[in-house]
Amino acid sequence: MGLDAFFNYLSTYVSLSQDEKELLKPFLQQKIYLKGQYIVQQGNICLYDSFVVKGCVRTFHLDKQGQEHVIRFAIESWWAADMGSFLKEAPADYNVQCLEKTEVVQFTYPSLQEMFGLVPKFERFFRKIIQNAFVASEKRIALNFSLDAKERYLIFSQLYPQLERRVPQYMIASYLGISKQYLSELKSHLARE
């Protein structure tokens, strides 16, 4: 099932022949993580880029004071990794932790390079998803600078209603850059409007 979901996702970006899919399969690993398990921990090297088949993960940074800063979430058909660590094979700045039992399709950086050589369309696919991720990241930064907390929350809840039901509120508050108490007050106020 995992590989089927992965190849279906790829087909939205590039068209692969059955022979090209067969060339990629030996480099793809399917794995299940339990709730609470880490795909990578801060300070370790991120060995895998992970496509989420089923489940939910969060990427967060733990600062020197022990405060968690949620950077992103990933659910079905999204990607999870510390991309800087993965691409540079350097210590991770972020933790990637499963919030639910999570099934992924993964590949290593050396495997990625081999897949690029064997199936050039896969390199085009990877470039496209990295570009999309970069644009989304820039948009999020701009929104964080230009919108107040209420506007950021409303956009989050409109864009990602499924996350609101699956992710603890304190993590959503961290993602939005506000306190859990403020998010609770904000939601109460919005419910009364």
C-alpha positions in Angstrom: 0.0 0.0 0.0 2.8 2.4 0.9 4.5 2.3 -2.4 1.3 2.6 -4.3 0.5 5.8 -2.4 4.0 7.1 -3.0 3.8 6.4 -6.8 0.3 7.9 -7.0 1.7 11.1 -5.4 4.7 11.1 -7.8 2.2 10.8 -10.8 0.8 14.2 -9.9 4.2 15.7 -10.8 5.8 13.4 -13.3 4.7 10.4 -15.4 6.8 7.3 -14.7 6.7 4.1 -16.7 6.4 0.8 -14.9 10.1 0.1 -15.7 11.1 3.4 -14.1 9.1 2.6 -11.0 10.8 -0.8 -10.8 14.2 0.9 -10.9 13.2 3.1 -8.0 11.7 0.4 -5.8 14.9 -1.1 -4.4 15.9 2.4 -3.0 12.5 2.9 -1.2 12.0 1.6 2.4 8.7 1.3 4.1 8.6 1.8 7.8 6.1 2.2 10.6 6.8 4.4 13.6 4.8 4.3 16.7 3.2 7.4 18.3 6.0 9.3 20.1 8.8 7.9 18.1 11.3 10.1 16.4 12.3 9.9 12.7 15.2 12.2 13.6 16.3 14.0 16.8 18.0 17.3 17.0 21.8 16.9 16.8 21.7 13.6 14.9 22.0 13.4 11.1 18.7 13.1 9.3 19.2 9.9 7.4 15.9 9.8 5.6 13.5 11.9 3.6 10.1 10.5 4.6 6.9 10.5 2.6 3.9 10.1 5.0 1.6 7.4 3.8 -0.6 7.4 6.9 -0.2 9.2 10.2 0.9 12.6 11.5 4.3 14.1 12.4 5.6 17.4 13.7 9.0 19.1 13.1 10.1 21.2 16.0 13.2 22.9 17.4 14.0 22.6 21.1 15.8 25.8 22.3 18.3 26.1 25.1 15.6 27.0 27.6 13.7 23.7 26.7 11.0 25.5 24.8 9.6 23.7 21.8 9.1 25.7 18.5 6.9 23.8 16.0 8.0 24.5 12.5 5.7 22.3 10.5 3.3 19.3 10.6 3.0 16.5 8.0 0.1 14.2 7.4 -0.8 11.9 4.5 0.9 12.7 1.2 3.2 15.3 2.9 6.9 15.0 3.6 8.8 15.0 6.9 12.6 15.5 7.4 15.1 18.0 8.6 15.9 18.9 5.0 19.1 20.8 5.7 20.5 17.9 7.7 19.4 15.4 5.1 20.9 17.2 2.1 24.1 18.2 3.8 24.5 15.1 5.9 25.0 17.4 8.9 23.6 17.4 12.5 19.9 18.2 12.5 18.5 21.5 13.8 15.1 19.9 14.2 13.3 17.0 15.7 10.8 15.0 13.6 8.4 13.2 15.9 5.4 11.0 15.2 2.1 12.2 16.8 0.3 9.1 15.6 1.3 5.7 14.5 2.8 6.7 11.2 3.6 4.7 8.0 6.2 6.2 5.7 8.2 5.6 2.5 11.8 6.7 3.0 15.0 7.0 1.1 18.5 8.0 2.1 20.6 10.8 0.6 22.9 8.3 -1.2 19.8 6.5 -2.6 18.4 9.8 -3.7 21.5 10.5 -5.8 21.4 7.0 -7.3 17.7 7.4 -8.2 18.4 10.8 -9.9 20.9 9.0 -12.1 18.7 6.0 -12.9 15.5 7.9 -13.4 16.1 11.6 -14.5 12.3 12.3 -14.1 12.7 11.7 -10.4 15.2 14.5 -10.1 12.6 16.8 -11.8 10.0 15.6 -9.3 12.3 16.3 -6.4 13.1 19.7 -7.7 9.4 20.5 -7.9 8.6 19.4 -4.4 11.6 21.3 -3.0 10.4 24.4 -4.9 6.9 24.1 -3.5 8.2 23.6 0.0 10.4 26.7 -0.3 7.5 28.8 -1.6 5.3 27.6 1.2 8.0 28.4 3.8 8.4 31.9 2.4 4.7 32.5 2.5 4.5 31.3 6.1 7.3 33.7 7.1 5.5 36.6 5.4 2.2 35.8 7.1 3.9 35.6 10.5 5.4 39.0 10.0 2.3 40.7 8.6 -0.7 39.1 10.3 -1.8 39.2 14.0 -2.4 36.0 15.9 -6.1 35.8 15.2 -5.5 36.1 11.4 -2.8 33.5 11.5 -5.1 31.1 13.4 -8.0 31.7 11.0 -5.8 30.9 8.0 -4.3 27.8 9.7 -7.8 26.5 10.6 -9.1 27.2 7.0 -6.1 25.6 5.3 -5.6 22.7 7.6 -8.9 21.7 9.3 -7.7 18.1 9.5 -4.7 19.1 11.6 -6.9 21.0 14.1 -8.6 17.7 14.9 -5.4 15.6 15.1 -2.8 17.8 16.7 -2.8 18.9 20.4 -3.7 22.5 20.9 -0.4 23.5 22.5 1.5 22.3 19.4 -0.8 24.4 17.2 -0.2 27.4 19.5 3.6 26.8 19.2 3.3 26.6 15.4 1.4 29.9 15.4 3.9 31.6 17.8 1.4 32.1 20.6 0.8 30.6 24.0 -1.6 27.8 24.6 -3.7 30.0 26.9 -4.0 32.7 24.2 -5.1 30.2 21.6 -7.8 28.9 24.0 -9.0 32.5 24.6 -8.9 33.2 20.9 -11.0 30.1 20.1 -13.5 31.0 22.8 -13.8 34.5 21.5 -14.3 33.3 17.9 -17.0 30.8 19.1 -18.9 33.6 20.6 -18.8 35.8 17.4 
